[in-house]
């Protein structure tokens, strides 16, 4: 029997000051496959997340998101999520 994955996208609007905390929260949830940060309709960063990867691997991603947060005023996070059926 093969396992099927259900994949969907979710959009979250955040202020720049909330960006880093929200991304940390999303990573901790564990069912996020990809995070895209957009300002308006333009993608300004995209981070694929591997399932089961933890800790120090995320440090460069979080540093980049911190730098982005300092440069943008308001943005949205598009999140690709997965769920095994």
Secondary structure as UniProt FT lines:
FT   STRAND          5..15
FT   HELIX           16..29
FT   STRAND          32..39
FT   TURN            40..41
FT   STRAND          42..48
FT   TURN            51..52
FT   HELIX           55..58
FT   HELIX           59..71
FT   STRAND          74..84
//
